[in-house]
């Protein structure tokens, strides 16, 4: 798992509890996405709208518990962003 996945996960984990909810992912990408892209944390094309953020979340939520662990998140973003 990449260091970039960890940086992105930590940036999206707004309540710092070590997991991500759909609301955190959507809200954080909406508010922080352009800045994260400008910093090179995510590709510019990776900053989409709310539907794109929800699709990323759903793809990562392998066990369907509506909460992402770092491992679930990293497996999808590493593959999707080519890290």
Buried (B, 14 or more C-beta within 10 A) or exposed (E): BEEBBEBBBEBBBBEEEEBBBBEBBBBBBEEBBEEBBEEEBBEEEBBEEEEBBBEBBEBBBEEEEEBBBBEBBBBBBBEBBEB
